[in-house]
């Protein structure tokens, strides 16, 4: 991790430089690599998303897993608070087990953001 990485993360997320360094340092290497790639690809979105979500080879599988996880959460009666975390956990499991794809949820990609 370089000073430039910290500056880029700070610029993309708006978190203070010290906090940016702290967050990046605490991330496992594979997540940090994906987060820094997302920072470089960031558009006008407020949140970082895992770059594989826009990868032409993987995006469809990520969407399919999200749809399947959402349906499973609905069938299991998960509503309201914490629902997104349940969906993301299922989606991550589907992608890993079925396709061998490591996917990082919005919470993984944005550790300083509180989701429901």
Buried (B, 14 or more C-beta within 10 A) or exposed (E): BEEEBBBBBBEBBEBEEEBBBBBBEEBEEEBBEBBBBBBEEBEEEEBBBBBBBEEEEBEEBBEBBBEBBBEBBEEEEBEEEEBBBBBBBBBBEBBEEEBEBEBBBBBBBBBEEEBE
